[in-house]
């Protein structure tokens, strides 16, 4: 007897013929699509990696432009003509004197380059302040730079840089705060070969400042000394030192520099986190002896076009033998002015608050001097003690206000970048 069950099963499933082929085709299509997507993703990823690399190269080229521009501003790039030093004023007036700033692409490495697109004074965009004022120096500059990389990649950066790193008011050639009520030790000699002047020796036609600025409690005694008398007004010789203007100004809330408003302010200025001592340490310009400062690399900044910061934590003798220096000198002990010396810039005797002149020869200080007596540590209620300013020793001296040297002294910490951004500049 014949078994028809196989044939019947075959007949029942004959409509399913080709299903395996369709399934195979569908699976192959899916695998092909997945493979295609994988290939596409790999290609896009590779392309993105190349583009990102090009973008980063353009970014680093722009960063190189920022660094080179700062190098020019700090006087470390040669100019045309040679021998001239960059300043915030002449960079704005004619930046083509420096190859890096000229607007011509500067190669960084291989095909990467940057251009300095513009340098402007945001406080004097139309040049109205600068025009006719040969002594105007912008306090800050805005610089726009483009960096270029492979595949036409481009990055633009803009930064704002402050000219001064340490800013303080100078309203007198010599400033002597005293809030203790004790009398100042003030002796400027009785010889007319010694000069103290508030007239700007930089040639700036700005008004003169006071030669001396003192506490109200010392006004009478100091003025008597300036007039050639003893502090109590007796024994007047009628031929005292040359002081111009001949009347000392009195320190008040309006003309006292911010760092001398209180002892707390003075301590913060010197010893705070961002104070001058930490700044000096960071720059390798902190010394515990005067001899170490004088013999240091760079000495006292005499050969540095813009001077430098010198912080002496202790006593310091300027001279003899015509040692010259420039920039900002901070002394926490006694400052001895001995024999021949010259300082261009600002001298701060903050701590012991004592200045003594001795020896023969001739000494010059062109800039400004601050003398304040206070302890390094203490309470918030501490007051400034009576300072000592005795330049009655031998020799001649000339201490005169100079706005240009003061300006340089304020910038000894290097120019300060205060803002930086990326973007398109319109």
C-alpha positions in Angstrom: 0.0 0.0 0.0 1.5 3.4 -1.1 2.2 6.0 1.6 0.8 9.3 0.3 1.8 11.4 3.5 5.0 12.7 1.9 3.4 13.9 -1.2 0.6 15.5 0.8 3.2 17.4 2.9 5.0 18.5 -0.2 1.8 19.7 -1.7 0.8 21.6 1.4 4.2 23.5 1.5 4.7 24.2 -2.2 3.5 27.8 -1.7 6.5 28.4 0.6 9.1 27.7 -2.1 11.7 30.5 -2.4 11.2 31.8 1.1 14.8 30.9 2.1 16.1 32.8 -0.9 14.1 35.9 0.1 15.3 35.6 3.7 18.8 35.3 2.5 18.5 38.4 0.2 16.9 40.4 3.1 19.6 39.4 5.5 22.3 40.2 2.9 20.7 43.6 2.2 20.7 44.4 5.9 24.3 43.3 6.2 25.2 45.3 3.2 23.4 48.4 4.6 25.1 47.9 8.0 28.4 47.5 6.2 27.8 50.6 4.2 26.9 52.6 7.2 30.0 51.4 9.0 32.1 52.4 6.0 30.4 55.8 5.9 30.9 56.4 9.6 34.5 55.4 9.3 35.0 57.7 6.4 33.2 60.6 8.2 35.1 59.9 11.4 38.4 60.0 9.4 37.3 63.2 7.7 36.3 64.8 11.0 39.6 63.8 12.5 41.5 65.4 9.6 39.3 68.5 9.9 39.7 68.7 13.7 43.5 68.3 13.3 43.5 71.1 10.8 41.3 73.2 13.1 43.6 72.6 16.0 46.6 73.5 13.9 44.9 76.8 13.0 44.1 77.3 16.7 47.7 76.8 17.8 48.9 79.1 15.0 46.6 81.8 16.4 48.0 81.1 19.9 51.5 81.5 18.5 50.4 84.8 17.1 49.2 85.9 20.6 52.5 84.8 22.1 54.6 86.6 19.5 52.5 89.8 19.8 53.1 89.8 23.5 56.8 89.3 22.9 56.8 92.4 20.7 55.0 94.4 23.4 57.5 93.4 26.0 60.3 94.8 23.8 61.8 91.4 22.8 61.4 91.7 19.1 63.6 93.7 16.7 62.0 96.7 15.1 62.5 98.6 11.9 64.4 100.8 12.2 66.5 98.8 14.6 67.0 100.1 18.1 63.5 101.4 18.7 61.5 99.8 21.5 57.8 98.9 21.2 55.4 100.9 23.3 51.6 100.8 23.5 51.6 104.2 21.7 53.9 103.4 18.7 52.4 100.0 18.2 49.0 101.6 17.6 50.5 104.4 15.5 52.5 102.2 13.2 52.6 98.5 13.9 54.5 97.8 10.6 57.7 98.6 12.4 57.6 95.1 13.8 57.5 92.3 11.2 55.3 90.1 13.3 52.6 92.8 13.6 52.8 94.1 10.0 49.8 92.1 8.7 51.9 89.8 6.5 51.4 86.1 7.3 54.1 84.8 9.7 55.0 81.1 9.3 54.8 79.1 12.5 55.8 75.7 11.2 55.4 74.3 7.7 52.3 75.7 6.1 50.8 77.0 9.4 50.8 80.8 9.8 49.1 83.7 11.5 48.4 87.4 10.8 47.9 90.2 13.3 44.7 91.7 11.8 44.3 94.8 14.0 45.6 96.5 17.1 43.4 99.2 18.5 43.1 101.4 21.6 39.6 100.6 22.9 39.6 103.8 24.9 40.7 106.0 22.0 39.3 104.3 18.9 39.3 107.4 16.7 42.7 108.7 17.9 41.3 111.9 19.3 43.1 111.6 22.6 46.4 110.6 21.1 46.4 113.3 18.5 48.4 116.3 19.7 49.5 114.6 22.9 52.9 113.2 22.5 52.9 111.8 26.0 49.7 109.8 25.8 50.1 106.0 26.3 47.1 103.7 26.0 46.3 101.9 29.2 45.2 98.8 27.2 45.1 97.5 23.7 42.7 95.1 21.8 44.5 92.8 19.4 42.8 90.6 16.8 44.7 87.6 15.3 43.9 85.0 12.7 45.6 81.6 12.7 45.7 79.4 9.5 46.0 75.7 9.1 45.6 73.0 6.4 42.5 72.6 4.3 41.7 76.3 4.5 41.1 76.1 8.3 41.1 79.4 10.2 40.8 80.4 13.8 40.4 84.0 15.1 41.4 85.2 18.5 40.9 88.5 20.2 42.6 89.5 23.4 42.9 92.7 25.6 46.1 93.5 27.3 46.7 96.0 30.1 49.9 98.0 30.0 50.3 98.2 33.8 50.5 95.3 36.1 50.9 97.4 39.3 48.8 100.5 39.3 49.0 103.1 42.0 48.5 106.9 42.2 51.5 109.1 42.4 50.5 112.5 43.7 53.9 113.6 45.1 57.5 112.9 44.5 58.0 111.7 48.1 55.1 110.4 50.1 55.3 109.9 53.9 52.2 108.7 55.7 52.0 108.8 59.4 48.8 108.1 61.4 50.4 107.3 64.8 50.5 110.9 66.1 54.3 110.6 66.8 56.4 113.2 65.1 58.1 112.3 61.8 61.9 112.3 61.6 62.3 114.7 58.7 65.7 116.2 57.8 66.4 117.2 54.2 69.6 119.1 55.0 70.2 122.8 54.8 72.2 123.0 51.6 70.9 124.3 48.3 72.8 121.7 46.4 70.1 119.3 47.3 66.9 119.4 45.1 63.5 117.9 45.6 61.1 118.7 42.7 57.6 117.8 41.6 58.3 119.1 38.1 58.0 116.4 35.6 61.6 115.7 34.3 60.1 113.6 31.5 59.1 116.8 29.7 55.4 116.0 30.1 53.6 119.4 30.2 51.2 118.1 32.8 50.9 120.1 36.1 53.6 119.6 38.7 52.9 117.4 41.7 53.9 118.2 45.3 57.6 117.5 46.1 56.5 116.1 49.5 53.2 114.8 50.7 52.9 114.3 54.5 50.4 113.6 57.3 48.5 116.5 58.7 50.1 116.0 62.1 53.5 116.6 60.5 52.6 119.5 58.3 54.0 122.3 60.5 57.3 120.7 61.5 57.9 119.4 57.9 57.2 122.8 56.4 59.5 124.5 58.9 62.3 122.1 57.7 61.5 122.9 54.0 61.8 126.6 54.9 65.3 126.0 56.2 64.4 125.9 59.9 64.4 123.4 62.7 61.2 121.4 63.0 60.0 123.7 65.8 60.6 126.7 63.6 63.8 128.0 65.2 67.3 128.5 63.9 66.3 129.3 60.4 69.2 129.6 58.0 67.4 131.2 55.2 69.2 129.1 52.6 67.6 125.7 52.8 67.4 123.0 50.1 65.7 123.6 46.8 62.1 122.3 47.2 59.6 122.9 44.4 56.8 123.4 44.9 57.9 124.9 48.2 54.8 123.9 50.1 54.2 120.3 51.2 50.8 118.8 50.4 48.8 117.1 53.2 47.7 113.5 52.8 43.9 113.0 52.8 41.4 110.4 51.5 41.6 111.9 48.1 45.4 112.0 47.4 46.6 109.0 49.4 47.5 106.0 47.2 45.2 103.0 47.6 47.9 100.8 49.0 48.6 103.3 51.8 45.0 104.0 52.8 45.6 101.7 55.8 48.1 99.3 57.2 45.9 96.4 56.2 46.0 97.7 52.6 49.8 98.0 52.8 50.2 94.5 54.1 47.9 93.1 51.3 49.8 95.0 48.7 53.1 93.6 49.9 52.3 90.2 51.3 48.8 89.2 49.9 48.3 86.3 47.6 48.7 88.5 44.6 51.0 90.9 46.5 54.4 92.2 45.4 56.4 89.7 47.4 54.8 86.7 45.7 55.1 88.5 42.3 58.8 89.0 43.0 59.2 85.3 44.0 57.5 84.2 40.8 59.8 86.4 38.7 63.0 85.4 40.6 63.4 88.9 41.9 62.9 88.3 45.6 66.1 88.8 47.7 66.9 88.7 51.4 69.9 90.9 51.1 70.9 93.9 49.1 74.1 92.3 48.0 72.1 89.4 46.4 70.0 91.9 44.6 72.9 93.9 43.2 74.8 90.8 42.1 71.8 89.0 40.6 71.3 88.3 36.9 70.2 91.5 35.4 71.4 93.4 38.5 69.1 96.2 39.4 67.6 96.5 35.9 69.9 99.2 34.6 70.4 97.3 31.3 66.7 96.4 31.0 64.9 98.9 28.7 61.8 98.8 30.9 63.5 98.1 34.2 62.5 95.3 36.5 61.0 94.5 39.9 63.5 94.2 42.8 62.2 93.2 46.2 64.7 93.3 49.0 63.3 91.8 52.3 65.7 93.7 54.6 68.1 96.6 54.5 69.5 97.9 51.2 72.3 100.3 50.3 72.0 102.1 46.9 75.6 103.1 46.2 78.4 104.0 46.4 80.3 103.6 43.1 77.5 104.8 40.8 75.4 101.6 40.9 72.4 102.4 38.7 69.0 100.7 38.5 65.6 101.2 37.2 62.1 99.9 37.6 60.3 99.2 40.9 62.5 98.8 44.0 60.8 97.6 47.3 62.8 97.6 50.5 61.3 96.3 53.8 64.2 97.5 55.9 66.3 100.7 55.9 67.3 102.2 52.6 70.7 103.8 52.7 71.6 106.2 49.9 75.4 106.2 49.9 77.7 108.2 47.6 77.0 108.1 43.9 73.8 106.5 42.8 71.0 106.8 40.4 67.5 105.2 40.3 65.0 105.6 37.5 61.5 104.6 38.6 59.8 104.1 41.9 61.3 103.3 45.3 59.1 101.9 48.1 60.5 101.7 51.6 57.7 99.8 53.3 58.2 98.3 56.7 60.9 100.0 58.7 60.1 103.1 56.8 63.5 104.6 57.0 65.6 106.4 54.4 69.1 107.7 55.3 71.6 109.6 53.0 75.3 109.3 53.7 78.6 109.7 52.0 79.8 112.1 49.4 79.2 112.1 45.7 76.0 112.8 43.8 72.8 110.8 43.8 69.7 111.0 41.5 66.3 109.5 41.8 64.0 110.2 38.9 60.5 108.9 39.6 58.9 108.8 43.0 59.5 107.6 46.6 57.1 106.1 49.1 58.2 105.6 52.8 55.8 104.0 55.3 56.4 102.5 58.7 54.4 99.4 59.7 54.9 95.9 61.0 54.6 92.9 58.7 51.9 91.3 60.9 49.4 92.6 63.3 45.8 93.6 63.7 43.4 95.4 61.4 43.5 98.4 63.8 47.3 99.0 63.4 48.3 102.5 62.2 51.3 103.8 60.3 54.2 104.7 62.6 56.3 107.8 62.1 58.6 107.4 59.1 62.2 108.6 59.0 63.5 110.6 56.0 67.0 111.9 56.7 68.9 113.0 53.6 71.1 115.5 55.4 74.3 113.4 54.9 77.2 114.4 52.6 77.1 115.0 48.9 74.5 116.4 46.6 71.2 114.9 45.5 68.4 115.4 43.1 65.1 113.7 43.7 62.6 114.6 41.0 59.2 113.4 39.7 59.3 111.7 36.3 56.1 110.4 34.9 57.8 108.2 32.2 60.0 106.4 34.7 57.0 105.9 37.0 55.0 104.5 34.1 57.7 102.0 33.4 58.0 101.0 37.0 54.3 100.2 37.1 54.7 97.7 34.2 57.7 95.8 35.5 55.6 92.6 36.1 55.0 92.3 32.4 51.8 93.2 30.5 48.7 91.6 31.8 46.2 89.8 29.5 42.8 90.5 31.0 40.5 89.0 28.3 40.8 86.4 25.6 38.1 85.0 23.2 37.7 83.1 20.0 35.2 84.1 17.3 34.6 86.0 14.1 35.4 89.7 14.3 33.1 92.1 12.4 
